Amino acid sequence: MTNTPPESIELRIKAVPGASRDDLAGMLGDRLKVRVSAPPEGGKANKAIVALIARELGIKRAQVEVVSGRTNPEKTLRIAGVDTSAVRALGDR
């Protein structure tokens, strides 16, 4: 997790598409492990990840963006308009 512009935070994740359900699986090294049921085809898994993170943080999906790793399981998300502590708390769930 790094701070980028003052209003946004970068979150490194490890995506597991095709899981039985959408959930946060805790930290895996320095990345948050995120399971989604969507397949890794046509951006479906990325959309599901964005929706899950937004729901968990109580923000709009437009505030979450995949900034790197669109076709890779290791991704970086940029999250706007949320407190750093709220993002850090995702790893504790």
N, C-alpha and C positions, 0 to 999 in steps of 0.2 A: 504494500500500500504506500503510495507516494502522493504528496500534494502536488497538483499542477496549478492551473490558475486558481486564485483565491477561492472561487466559488465551486471548484470541482475537486474530486478525489479520484485517483486511479486505484483500481482493485484488480489484482492478478488472480485468475481463477484457473482451475483444472476442470474442464467440462467432461461429463460422462453422458453422451446422448444415448437414446434407446433404453433408458432405465425403466423400471416398472412404475416409477412415480417421480414427480418433481419434488426435490428437496435439497436442502443444504446439508452436506455430509461432514462439515467441520474442516479443519485445516489439514492440508497435506503439504508439509514443508512450509514454504512461504506463500502458498496459494490456497484459496478457498475452494474446496471440492464441491461442485454443483452438479447434481444429477437431474436430467430432464428426460421425459418419456419421448419427446420428439426425435425423429431420426435426423442424422447429420446430412440432410439433403436439401438443397435449395434455400439454405438459410433458416430452415425450420427450427433447428436446435438453438441457433443464436437468438431468434425471436423468443423462444421459450425461456431462455436464460435471462434475457432482458426483462420479460414479464415477471419471472420469479423474483429477481432481485428487486425490482420496483415494488412488487407486492410486499415483500419482506420488510422493506424500508418505509412503506407507506407513501410512496411518491409516484409520479406519473412515469409511464414507460419512456416518454420523450426525454426524461432526465438521465436515462441510462443508455450508453452507447458503447458498442464494441469498437475499440480503436486499434486493436491489433490481434492477429490470430484468428481471423474470420474462418479460415479453413483448417485450423489447428486446434487440438484439444486444450492447449495452453493459450489463454486469451488474456487481454487486458481490457477492462471496462473503465469508462470514464463516467463518474456519477456526479451530477450537478445538484447544487442546492441542498446538500445534506451534511450533517455534522460528522466529523471524523470518527467520533466515538460510536455513532450508530453503525457505521460501516465496520468498524472493528468488532462490534458485538455480533455481527453475522457469523463469525468464526466460532463463537461460543455456543451456538445453537445446536 
